[in-house]
Amino acid sequence: MARIFITGSADGLGHLAANELVGLGHRVVLHARNAERAQEASASIPKAETVLVGDLSDMEETKKLAADVNSLGSFDAVIHNAGIYAPSKNQNKKDFSKALFMVNTVAPFILTALIQKPRRLIYMTSGLHLQGDPHLISITYANGDYSSLTYSDTKLHDVILCMAVARLWPDVYSNTVNPGWVPTKMGGSNAPDNLEEGFQTQVWLAASEDTAAFVSGKYFHHKKETECLPQAHDPSTQGNLLMQCEKISGIKFPGMYI
């Protein structure tokens, strides 16, 4: 059985995937952004191995989360599921834009760079990544102000990161998943896509022995390989994203300078 760490698994698709994986007999470590949500997650999936806490909008907490994961030993798979879409109550645009960048883009970069390499990496994205800017203008010239950054940009960043990992780490299966517009708290109750199919692809990529799951550098929707924005495969685009994240986080991505 596999051992799997899932970010943002206190609710939504991450929680559903965690529950499914635990039900299949896998060892799952959950993640929540604060202690209250961690308690709720643990109570909801009592057979999970443990729950780690870390606010991914805070880089220092994200770095500590990576250390906490490593302290538990090795993992077969890490699912980068956590993400935000809209501002919280009373959050202004500038603060939300920074949180959007930190949670959706920088946190997956930091955790990928610092957590001991698993055999499989899964990055959750969105079909909206097709509307993202592959030139990364909103972060390259931000100077700390990410107000021009969009959700679509950050979801494209996740695809670019996934493809960079697939190219730089040939010993790791790195893939990205578009779960569709599904009825979660983020997607809303009127979302038209299938909720079951929304989380089953990440479960399949994380733990299946199906030969079709042993691929890398692919973009999946409902267990089917589909096409992502072509620029995500461009090494110069990948290098630009990794350099921007390095500049912000102070972390060099392993393998980037080989």
SETITI-633827 format. One record per atom (N, C-alpha, C): residue in one letter; x, z, y. Coordinates in pm, whole numbers, padded with zeros to 5 digits, always signed. Layout:
REM residues N
aXZY/...
***
This chain:
REM residues 258
m+00084+00000-00120/m+00000+00000+00000/m+00087+00000+00125/a+00036-00060+00230/a+00113-00075+00353/a+00097+00045+00445/r+00196+00063+00531/r+00190+00165+00635/r+00184+00093+00770/i+00083+00125+00850/i+00051+00045+00968/i+00026+00134+01089/f+00083+00094+01202/f+00058+00160+01329/f-00025+00067+01416/i-00131+00120+01477/i-00222+00038+01558/i-00239+00101+01695/t-00199+00029+01800/t-00221+00081+01935/t-00368+00061+01974/g-00415+00150+02059/g-00553+00139+02106/g-00655+00147+01995/s-00633+00240+01903/s-00721+00249+01786/s-00818+00366+01793/a-00842+00417+01913/a-00941+00523+01930/a-01083+00467+01934/d-01095+00340+01970/d-01227+00276+01969/d-01209+00125+01960/g-01320+00052+01966/g-01315-00093+01968/g-01259-00156+01841/l-01202-00275+01857/l-01152-00351+01743/l-01039-00278+01670/g-00954-00209+01746/g-00845-00135+01683/g-00896-00026+01591/h-01001+00041+01634/h-01061+00148+01554/h-01126+00091+01428/l-01196-00021+01445/l-01261-00085+01330/l-01157-00134+01230/a-01048-00191+01280/a-00941-00236+01190/a-00878-00118+01117/a-00854-00010+01190/a-00795+00109+01129/a-00884+00165+01019/n-01012+00173+01047/n-01107+00226+00950/n-01111+00139+00824/e-01107+00008+00845/e-01107-00085+00731/e-00979-00069+00648/l-00866-00060+00714/l-00738-00048+00644/l-00729+00083+00567/v-00776+00191+00627/v-00778+00320+00557/v-00869+00311+00435/g-00983+00245+00451/g-01076+00228+00340/g-01017+00148+00225/l-00923+00060+00257/l-00855-00021+00154/l-00737+00054+00091/g-00713+00176+00139/g-00609+00258+00079/g-00475+00255+00150/h-00468+00192+00266/h-00342+00184+00339/h-00321+00311+00423/r-00196+00336+00457/r-00160+00450+00542/r-00160+00402+00686/v-00243+00462+00768/v-00261+00415+00906/v-00233+00526+01005/v-00151+00497+01104/v-00126+00588+01215/v-00201+00533+01336/l-00286+00617+01392/l-00368+00578+01505/l-00296+00606+01637/h-00351+00552+01744/h-00298+00578+01878/h-00414+00592+01975/a-00401+00689+02065/a-00499+00709+02172/a-00425+00740+02301/r-00489+00714+02414/r-00419+00732+02542/r-00413+00877+02589/n-00498+00965+02534/n-00491+01106+02572/n-00536+01192+02455/a-00517+01324+02470/a-00543+01416+02360/a-00690+01421+02322/e-00779+01411+02419/e-00923+01415+02389/e-00963+01298+02301/r-00918+01178+02339/r-00950+01060+02260/r-00882+01065+02123/a-00766+01126+02116/a-00698+01141+01988/a-00779+01227+01892/q-00835+01335+01944/q-00919+01422+01862/q-01041+01348+01810/e-01101+01268+01896/e-01219+01190+01857/e-01183+01088+01749/a-01069+01023+01766/a-01025+00922+01668/a-00997+00987+01533/s-00930+01101+01535/s-00897+01172+01413/s-01023+01218+01339/a-01122+01264+01416/a-01247+01308+01355/a-01324+01191+01295/s-01312+01076+01359/s-01384+00958+01314/s-01320+00894+01191/i-01185+00900+01182/i-01114+00847+01066/i-01026+00957+01009/p-01085+01055+00942/p-01008+01172+00897/p-00899+01141+00795/k-00907+01027+00729/k-00806+00992+00630/k-00687+00919+00690/a-00690+00897+00822/a-00572+00840+00888/a-00455+00938+00874/e-00335+00886+00871/e-00217+00971+00852/e-00200+01068+00967/t-00208+01018+01090/t-00199+01102+01210/t-00241+01018+01329/v-00244+01082+01445/v-00276+01012+01570/v-00165+01042+01670/l-00109+00939+01730/l-00010+00955+01835/l-00075+00933+01971/v-00022+01002+02071/v-00081+00996+02206/v+00019+00936+02304/g-00030+00847+02389/g+00054+00790+02494/g-00027+00700+02584/d-00015+00720+02713/d-00083+00636+02811/d+00002+00512+02836/l-00045+00397+02791/l+00035+00275+02800/l+00045+00219+02941/s-00027+00275+03035/s-00011+00234+03174/s+00110+00301+03239/d+00169+00396+03166/d+00286+00470+03213/d+00406+00431+03127/m+00507+00370+03186/m+00620+00322+03106/m+00694+00433+03033/e+00708+00548+03097/e+00780+00657+03030/e+00702+00709+02911/e+00570+00715+02924/e+00489+00756+02808/e+00496+00652+02697/t+00503+00526+02734/t+00513+00419+02635/t+00645+00429+02560/k+00752+00456+02632/k+00883+00472+02568/k+00882+00592+02473/k+00818+00699+02517/k+00809+00817+02430/k+00725+00786+02306/l+00619+00708+02325/l+00536+00670+02210/l+00620+00595+02107/a+00705+00505+02154/a+00792+00432+02062/a+00881+00529+01985/a+00936+00627+02054/a+01020+00728+01987/a+00939+00808+01885/d+00815+00840+01921/d+00728+00914+01828/d+00698+00832+01703/v+00677+00702+01722/v+00654+00615+01606/v+00778+00615+01517/n+00894+00598+01577/n+01018+00595+01499/n+01046+00726+01426/s+01001+00836+01486/s+01023+00967+01423/s+00945+00982+01292/l+00844+00898+01275/l+00762+00903+01154/l+00821+00819+01041/g+00926+00742+01072/g+00986+00656+00971/g+00944+00511+00989/s+00966+00431+00887/s+00941+00287+00898/s+00795+00252+00872/f+00757+00136+00928/f+00622+00084+00911/f+00629-00059+00857/d+00529-00095+00780/d+00520-00232+00730/d+00462-00326+00835/a+00375-00273+00920/a+00312-00357+01022/a+00280-00275+01146/v+00287-00341+01260/v+00241-00283+01387/v+00143-00381+01448/i+00026-00330+01484/i-00075-00412+01549/i-00082-00371+01696/h-00047-00463+01784/h-00054-00439+01928/h-00194-00477+01975/n-00283-00382+01959/n-00425-00405+01985/n-00469-00358+02123/a-00404-00257+02178/a-00450-00196+02303/a-00455-00297+02417/g-00556-00285+02499/g-00567-00372+02615/g-00679-00324+02707/i-00670-00360+02834/i-00777-00331+02928/i-00822-00461+02993/y-00946-00459+03040/y-01007-00581+03094/y-01060-00563+03236/a-01118-00446+03262/a-01181-00421+03391/a-01136-00286+03445/p-01141-00266+03578/p-01099-00138+03636/p-01188-00023+03594/s-01129+00095+03586/s-01208+00215+03560/s-01280+00256+03687/k-01367+00352+03674/k-01447+00396+03788/k-01358+00444+03902/n-01385+00395+04021/n-01314+00432+04145/n-01169+00385+04149/q-01129+00297+04058/q-00991+00245+04059/q-00983+00124+04152/n-00890+00128+04249/n-00880+00017+04342/n-00808-00102+04277/k-00817-00219+04341/k-00766-00342+04282/k-00616-00336+04255/k-00540-00282+04351/k-00395-00279+04335/k-00356-00191+04217/d-00418-00073+04206/d-00386+00016+04094/d-00428-00046+03962/f-00546-00112+03961/f-00591-00175+03837/f-00499-00288+03795/s-00456-00370+03891/s-00368-00483+03859/s-00237-00435+03797/k-00184-00325+03850/k-00061-00271+03792/k-00087-00219+03650/a-00200-00148+03632/a-00234-00096+03499/a-00256-00210+03401/l-00320-00316+03447/l-00344-00433+03364/l-00213-00490+03311/f-00117-00502+03399/f+00014-00555+03362/f+00087-00460+03267/m+00084-00331+03299/m+00156-00234+03217/m+00098-00223+03076/v-00034-00217+03065/v-00098-00198+02934/v-00095-00326+02852/n-00132-00438+02914/n-00149-00561+02838/n-00020-00637+02813/t+00078-00622+02903/t+00200-00701+02892/t+00324-00615+02865/v+00350-00519+02953/v+00476-00444+02944/v+00478-00351+02822/a+00366-00286+02793/a+00364-00194+02679/a+00395-00265+02547/p+00332-00380+02517/p+00371-00449+02393/p+00519-00488+02390/f+00573-00527+02505/f+00716-00559+02513/f+00800-00437+02479/i+00772-00323+02544/i+00850-00202+02522/i+00841-00157+02376/l+00719-00152+02324/l+00702-00105+02187/l+00767-00198+02086/t+00756-00329+02111/t+00822-00424+02021/t+00973-00404+02023/a+01028-00387+02143/a+01173-00373+02158/a+01227-00243+02100/l+01149-00136+02110/l+01201-00003+02073/l+01162+00047+01935/i+01048+00004+01884/i+01007+00050+01751/i+01090-00022+01644/q+01133+00054+01545/q+01206-00005+01433/q+01128-00125+01379/k+01196-00235+01355/k+01129-00359+01314/k+01042-00339+01190/p+00914-00371+01201/p+00830-00374+01081/p+00843-00512+01015/r+00779-00528+00904/r+00779-00659+00840/r+00684-00755+00911/r+00575-00698+00967/r+00473-00781+01029/r+00437-00726+01167/l+00419-00816+01261/l+00373-00782+01396/l+00252-00866+01429/i+00149-00801+01483/i+00027-00871+01522/i-00004-00836+01667/y-00027-00940+01747/y-00057-00922+01889/y-00198-00973+01916/m-00281-00888+01975/m-00418-00928+02008/m-00420-00997+02143/t-00483-01115+02145/t-00492-01191+02268/t-00638-01229+02292/s-00661-01340+02357/s-00797-01385+02391/s-00794-01536+02411/g-00907-01599+02390/g-00918-01741+02422/g-00896-01767+02570/l-00914-01663+02651/l-00891-01677+02795/l-00744-01697+02829/h-00656-01677+02731/h-00513-01700+02759/h-00488-01844+02802/l-00577-01934+02763/l-00563-02076+02799/l-00570-02097+02949/q-00629-02000+03020/q-00638-02008+03166/q-00523-01934+03236/g-00432-01877+03159/g-00320-01803+03216/g-00213-01896+03273/d-00127-01839+03356/d-00023-01915+03425/d+00109-01908+03348/p+00152-02018+03284/p+00277-02015+03208/p+00402-02007+03295/h+00386-02027+03426/h+00501-02017+03517/h+00528-01872+03559/l+00436-01781+03524/l+00453-01636+03545/l+00473-01601+03693/i+00410-01677+03781/i+00428-01656+03925/i+00381-01517+03968/s+00272-01470+03909/s+00213-01342+03951/s+00302-01222+03922/i+00398-01237+03830/i+00489-01125+03803/i+00630-01154+03853/t+00670-01280+03856/t+00806-01315+03899/t+00831-01279+04044/y+00729-01299+04128/y+00743-01273+04272/y+00658-01155+04318/a+00627-01065+04225/a+00533-00957+04256/a+00591-00851+04350/n+00718-00814+04330/n+00778-00705+04407/n+00692-00578+04402/g+00641-00551+04284/g+00561-00431+04265/g+00414-00446+04294/d+00372-00560+04348/d+00231-00584+04378/d+00179-00692+04284/y+00097-00652+04187/y+00049-00745+04086/y-00096-00788+04111/s-00139-00783+04237/s-00280-00808+04269/s-00325-00950+04238/s-00230-01044+04224/s-00269-01181+04190/s-00273-01204+04039/l-00235-01103+03962/l-00235-01112+03816/l-00377-01111+03763/t-00404-01191+03661/t-00537-01194+03599/t-00529-01148+03454/y-00643-01113+03401/y-00652-01079+03258/y-00601-01195+03174/s-00638-01317+03211/s-00593-01435+03137/s-00441-01445+03135/d-00377-01413+03248/d-00231-01413+03252/d-00173-01319+03148/t-00228-01197+03143/t-00172-01097+03051/t-00194-01135+02905/k-00306-01198+02877/k-00330-01241+02739/k-00239-01357+02700/l-00204-01441+02798/l-00103-01543+02773/l+00032-01478+02749/h+00063-01373+02825/h+00190-01302+02804/h+00201-01253+02660/d+00091-01204+02604/d+00094-01156+02466/d+00126-01269+02368/v+00070-01387+02395/v+00099-01501+02308/v+00246-01542+02321/i+00295-01547+02444/i+00435-01583+02468/i+00528-01484+02399/l+00499-01354+02412/l+00581-01251+02348/l+00581-01270+02197/c+00465-01293+02140/c+00454-01315+01996/c+00542-01432+01952/m+00534-01541+02026/m+00611-01660+01987/m+00761-01639+02007/a+00798-01560+02108/a+00939-01527+02128/a+00991-01444+02012/v+00912-01347+01967/v+00953-01264+01853/v+00969-01350+01728/a+00874-01441+01708/a+00881-01528+01590/a+01009-01612+01591/r+01052-01655+01709/r+01173-01737+01720/r+01300-01653+01708/l+01301-01536+01771/l+01423-01454+01776/l+01442-01366+01654/w+01333-01330+01589/w+01340-01242+01472/w+01285-01314+01348/p+01361-01400+01285/p+01311-01476+01172/p+01279-01392+01049/d+01322-01266+01049/d+01294-01178+00936/d+01162-01103+00952/v+01089-01131+01060/v+00962-01064+01087/v+00851-01169+01097/y+00736-01138+01039/y+00619-01224+01056/y+00547-01181+01184/s+00551-01266+01285/s+00492-01234+01416/s+00381-01334+01447/n+00259-01283+01460/n+00145-01370+01486/n+00051-01309+01589/t-00030-01393+01648/t-00125-01346+01749/t-00267-01381+01708/v-00361-01298+01752/v-00500-01311+01709/v-00594-01315+01829/n-00679-01416+01832/n-00791-01422+01924/n-00913-01376+01847/p-00964-01255+01875/p-01076-01203+01797/p-01210-01264+01833/g-01213-01343+01941/g-01340-01395+01990/g-01406-01297+02086/w-01515-01340+02144/w-01591-01256+02238/w-01690-01175+02156/v-01651-01054+02122/v-01730-00973+02029/v-01792-00853+02100/p-01902-00799+02045/p-01974-00690+02110/p-01910-00552+02094/t-01799-00532+02163/t-01735-00401+02172/t-01762-00345+02312/k-01705-00228+02341/k-01719-00172+02476/k-01660-00267+02579/m-01548-00331+02543/m-01485-00427+02633/m-01566-00556+02642/g-01612-00605+02529/g-01682-00733+02527/g-01825-00728+02576/g-01887-00609+02567/g-02026-00596+02610/g-02122-00621+02496/s-02240-00562+02506/s-02338-00569+02397/s-02394-00708+02374/n-02385-00795+02473/n-02441-00930+02460/n-02340-01034+02414/a-02220-00990+02380/a-02117-01085+02334/a-02167-01159+02210/p-02145-01291+02204/p-02208-01372+02099/p-02131-01383+01968/d-02003-01343+01965/d-01923-01365+01845/d-01946-01256+01741/n-01893-01280+01621/n-01915-01190+01508/n-01816-01074+01510/l-01869-00951+01516/l-01783-00833+01527/l-01696-00815+01403/e-01753-00837+01286/e-01678-00822+01161/e-01558-00916+01158/e-01580-01041+01193/e-01471-01137+01194/e-01370-01105+01305/g-01418-01034+01408/g-01331-00998+01519/g-01216-00908+01480/f-01237-00821+01380/f-01127-00731+01341/f-01065-00765+01206/q-01131-00847+01128/q-01080-00874+00994/q-00951-00955+00994/t-00928-01037+01097/t-00806-01117+01097/t-00682-01030+01114/q-00691-00927+01199/q-00575-00840+01215/q-00552-00757+01088/v-00659-00719+01021/v-00646-00648+00893/v-00576-00737+00791/w-00618-00861+00785/w-00562-00959+00690/w-00414-00984+00717/l-00378-01005+00843/l-00238-01031+00877/l-00149-00908+00855/a-00206-00791+00871/a-00127-00668+00859/a-00100-00627+00716/a-00192-00660+00624/a-00179-00600+00491/a-00207-00692+00373/s-00259-00810+00399/s-00294-00898+00288/s-00170-00951+00216/e-00184-00975+00086/e-00081-01042+00007/e-00113-01190-00009/d-00214-01236+00061/d-00250-01378+00063/d-00132-01457+00121/t-00088-01560+00051/t+00028-01638+00099/t+00004-01700+00236/a-00122-01725+00269/a-00154-01784+00399/a-00125-01689+00514/a-00113-01559+00484/a-00083-01460+00588/a+00066-01445+00612/f+00148-01501+00525/f+00293-01490+00539/f+00348-01609+00618/v+00309-01613+00744/v+00355-01716+00837/v+00400-01645+00964/s+00460-01721+01054/s+00506-01660+01179/s+00493-01761+01293/g+00469-01708+01412/g+00456-01793+01529/g+00325-01869+01532/k+00220-01809+01475/k+00090-01875+01469/k-00013-01800+01554/y-00115-01875+01591/y-00227-01823+01672/y-00353-01837+01587/f-00415-01724+01556/f-00529-01724+01464/f-00661-01688+01534/h-00765-01752+01486/h-00903-01715+01523/h-00983-01714+01393/h-01032-01595+01355/h-01110-01579+01233/h-01036-01636+01111/k-00911-01593+01096/k-00824-01627+00983/k-00785-01775+00976/k-00812-01849+01079/k-00776-01990+01081/k-00673-02015+01191/e-00569-02088+01158/e-00470-02125+01258/e-00532-02222+01357/t-00520-02191+01486/t-00568-02280+01591/t-00455-02298+01693/e-00484-02376+01797/e-00381-02408+01894/e-00385-02313+02014/c-00270-02258+02049/c-00258-02179+02171/c-00207-02270+02282/l-00192-02215+02402/l-00135-02292+02512/l+00005-02338+02471/p+00034-02467+02474/p+00162-02518+02423/p+00285-02455+02487/q+00277-02420+02616/q+00394-02364+02685/q+00441-02233+02623/a+00353-02166+02547/a+00393-02039+02485/a+00505-02059+02384/h+00521-02179+02334/h+00626-02207+02237/h+00758-02246+02304/d+00758-02260+02434/d+00877-02305+02507/d+00977-02191+02522/p+01100-02206+02471/p+01199-02099+02481/p+01228-02054+02624/s+01224-02146+02721/s+01251-02106+02859/s+01138-02020+02915/t+01015-02052+02878/t+00901-01969+02918/t+00911-01831+02854/q+00946-01828+02728/q+00965-01701+02657/q+01076-01619+02722/g+01187-01685+02752/g+01299-01615+02814/g+01263-01559+02950/n+01183-01632+03025/n+01140-01585+03156/n+01057-01458+03143/l+00961-01457+03049/l+00880-01337+03030/l+00965-01219+02987/l+01054-01240+02891/l+01138-01130+02844/l+01227-01076+02955/m+01279-01164+03040/m+01363-01119+03151/m+01284-01041+03254/q+01160-01086+03283/q+01077-01013+03379/q+01043-00873+03325/c+01012-00866+03196/c+00979-00736+03137/c+01102-00646+03129/e+01218-00705+03103/e+01343-00628+03103/e+01371-00571+03241/k+01351-00653+03344/k+01377-00609+03481/k+01288-00492+03519/i+01166-00494+03474/i+01069-00389+03508/i+01091-00263+03425/s+01120-00280+03296/s+01128-00166+03205/s+01268-00109+03188/g+01371-00192+03218/g+01508-00150+03194/g+01550-00161+03049/i+01471-00231+02969/i+01499-00243+02826/i+01536-00387+02793/k+01650-00404+02726/k+01691-00536+02680/k+01625-00565+02547/f+01572-00685+02533/f+01504-00720+02411/f+01606-00756+02302/p+01600-00689+02186/p+01698-00714+02079/p+01693-00860+02032/g+01809-00923+02030/g+01818-01059+01983/g+01810-01163+02092/m+01773-01121+02213/m+01754-01217+02321/m+01885-01281+02363/y+01994-01207+02356/y+02122-01255+02410/y+02219-01304+02303/i+02166-01323+02183/i+02252-01373+02075/i+02271-01524+02092/
***
